[in-house]
Structures are given as structure tokens and as C-alpha cells.
Amino acid sequence: MALPFILSALALAAMFPSAVAAADTPQAGTMSEPPPEPEILALEPDPHERLTVPVKIGTGGPYRFLVDTGAQATVLSRTLADQLQLLDRESALLVGMASRQRVTTAMIPQLTIGLRTFPIRSAPLLEQENIGADGILGLDSLQGQRVMLDFVENTISVADAEALGGVSGFEIVVRARRKLGQLIVADARLNGIPVAVVIDTGAQGSVGNLPLLRRLHRADELGQSHLTDVNGVQVPGGMRLARNFDLGRVRLSQVALFFADAPPFAALGLSKRPALILGMRDLRAFRRVAIDFAAQRILFDLPTDASWQSALNDRF
């Protein structure tokens, strides 16, 4: 059985020269300033279960951008860059889920998300049909903030941790380490196997690396499939169904994973140990997920018992 699998996940795990620079990173308020009010944006529907929000560039827009916590850099479609006449362009090497390609980048002088406006120094320009939106909001536009996804209210909030209520209301808090701007969780197991986890809102489904596949003996085979990265390159791989996935103190059952020797695992230093990218199909089993880049932790809020079982069933 061939399963459809579409992925923009972790498309920008590494880009050289790096698009993440201090000048491009929105900063939280100083200690003498009151915390900013959280910006609450309504999420728009996406056919692949990913998250999109309205974004303005200069005085133009709003445009539809994917929110991708697995992408290092903010991305713009080539068509929109040409339309906006963003002509300050350079070249960079982009590591996608299936490929490494040299791409053209452009400077975005003024990008606005909610109430925040800031520049993006080097945004890769990609074909719109490969990213499925006008652009992608990457880690360079989210660093220093907490990104809170509410799957019940269908909203995304961006602010510092204090403005979004600290840890109040969250039942699971897991620590993470930082690599290339990503937060990598170590407190997780798949079928009892210790596994490193990257939370990726840009992925439709979850992806495992080959060291995890080699240790995953008790998992049902679901057949062969493929994924397509934001460079438009496809990679084949197999699908497996794991019995359980433990993240902190919570357990998900019947987790489907696509396995491939994907370049981002190596870029993140995860090519020699079991690791996976947790995508939207599994994240939606929670009521809320908050990714706190400043404190290097990820928080999860469990639904009620009835909606919990519904959330699990809706993933398949």
C-alpha cells in the first residue's frame, strides 16, 4: 500500500551562509519594559494539516505563510519576490529534506506578523508549487519568542513566555537543547527506544532516520511511499507503524512514520542516533503546544478524555 506523504518539514535545517543573524531576530522586551501583549492570529486551513497565517511585506499583503518550526530561515516564493521587486539578491546552499541545492536569496526589508515588524536579511526564493504558500515563517522570525498553538481555538499566539502565562495550564513540560536554532527534545521513546525529537509544524506527518529504523523491530510495515521537499526533489522511503511514542509523561499510540536518509538529520548532528521529526498529524493529538525558544522548553496541554480519544482517532 503506497501512502501519500507531503512534507515541507525541516526544509531549511541548514543554509550557508546562515540566514539567522542577530539583526534579523526579533528581540523580546528588556527587563525595564513591560512584557508585550501576545499576538493572537487565526490559523487558516491548509490541505496538508499545516499552519498558515497572514503576513505583510512592506505595504503589500496580507500573504499566506506557513508557520514552520522546523525551518531555519524564512522563505519567500520566487513569484512574490519578483512581484515585490526584491532585487537585493545573493546565493546560498539550502539543505532540504531530500536534497542540497544552491538557491537565490533576497532581503526582505520589512516583514510584519501581527504587531511585529522586522527585516529578514536572507530569505531563500523557492517555487510556490513546492512550498504550497506565498512563503514560510522560519526560526529567524520566531527566535526569542514563545509560539503557542491552540488546536481547539485554531489560533497561534506569539509573545514572550510571561505574556502567554508561563507554565500555567500546561501538563507536560520537556526541556530541549538548541542546534542551528532548532529545539531538540531528548526525553522521548518510540517503542521503548530512546529517540531525539524535533517538533516541526511544517510537516504533515512524522519522519524517522535510519538508525531509528534499524532498531525498530516491532513495527508494522505500511508499504513504500515518498516525500517531496521544498526544492521539489522527491525521496522514496518506507512507512512503519510504531505501537507507542512516549514524550515526557504522555503516550501516543499507533504512530505512523516515514523513514528516509534525509540530509537535515546530519545537519542537526542526528545521523548516528535514533531521531525523528514530529509532524502536525501527531501534534494535533494535543490541545495546545507551546514552543518556548528563549527558555529552551516545549509545553503540552492534554485535551479532555473524550477529545483526547477523538484526537488520536483523527490522526488516521
RAFENZI-V730519 format. One record per backbone hydrogen bond with DSSP energy under -1.0 kcal/mol. CO is the residue of the C=O (numbers start at 1). NH is the residue of the N-H. If there is no record, write none. Layout:
BEGIN
co & nh
CO & NH
CO & NH
END
This chain:
BEGIN
co & nh
8 & 11
10 & 13
12 & 72
14 & 95
16 & 93
21 & 24
30 & 33
39 & 158
41 & 156
46 & 49
51 & 67
52 & 44
53 & 65
55 & 63
56 & 112
57 & 60
60 & 57
63 & 55
64 & 134
65 & 53
66 & 137
68 & 71
71 & 139
72 & 140
75 & 136
76 & 126
77 & 81
78 & 82
79 & 83
80 & 84
81 & 86
85 & 87
87 & 89
88 & 107
90 & 105
92 & 103
93 & 16
94 & 101
99 & 96
101 & 94
103 & 92
104 & 125
105 & 90
106 & 123
108 & 120
110 & 58
111 & 118
112 & 56
113 & 116
116 & 113
118 & 111
120 & 108
123 & 106
124 & 76
126 & 78
127 & 130
128 & 132
134 & 77
135 & 66
136 & 75
137 & 68
138 & 141
139 & 142
139 & 143
142 & 145
145 & 293
146 & 159
147 & 291
148 & 157
149 & 289
150 & 154
150 & 155
154 & 43
155 & 150
156 & 41
157 & 148
158 & 39
159 & 146
160 & 164
161 & 166
162 & 165
165 & 168
167 & 170
172 & 300
174 & 298
177 & 184
179 & 182
182 & 179
184 & 177
185 & 197
186 & 188
187 & 248
188 & 195
189 & 246
190 & 193
193 & 190
196 & 276
197 & 185
198 & 278
200 & 203
202 & 8
203 & 280
204 & 281
206 & 258
207 & 277
208 & 260
209 & 213
210 & 214
215 & 217
217 & 219
220 & 241
223 & 239
225 & 237
227 & 235
229 & 232
233 & 229
235 & 227
237 & 225
238 & 259
239 & 222
240 & 257
241 & 220
242 & 255
243 & 254
244 & 191
245 & 252
246 & 189
247 & 250
250 & 247
252 & 245
255 & 242
257 & 240
258 & 208
260 & 262
262 & 265
263 & 267
264 & 268
265 & 270
266 & 269
274 & 196
275 & 209
276 & 198
277 & 207
278 & 200
279 & 283
280 & 284
282 & 285
283 & 286
287 & 151
288 & 301
289 & 149
290 & 299
291 & 147
292 & 297
296 & 176
297 & 292
298 & 174
299 & 290
300 & 171
300 & 172
301 & 287
301 & 288
304 & 308
305 & 309
306 & 310
307 & 311
308 & 312
309 & 313
310 & 314
313 & 316
END
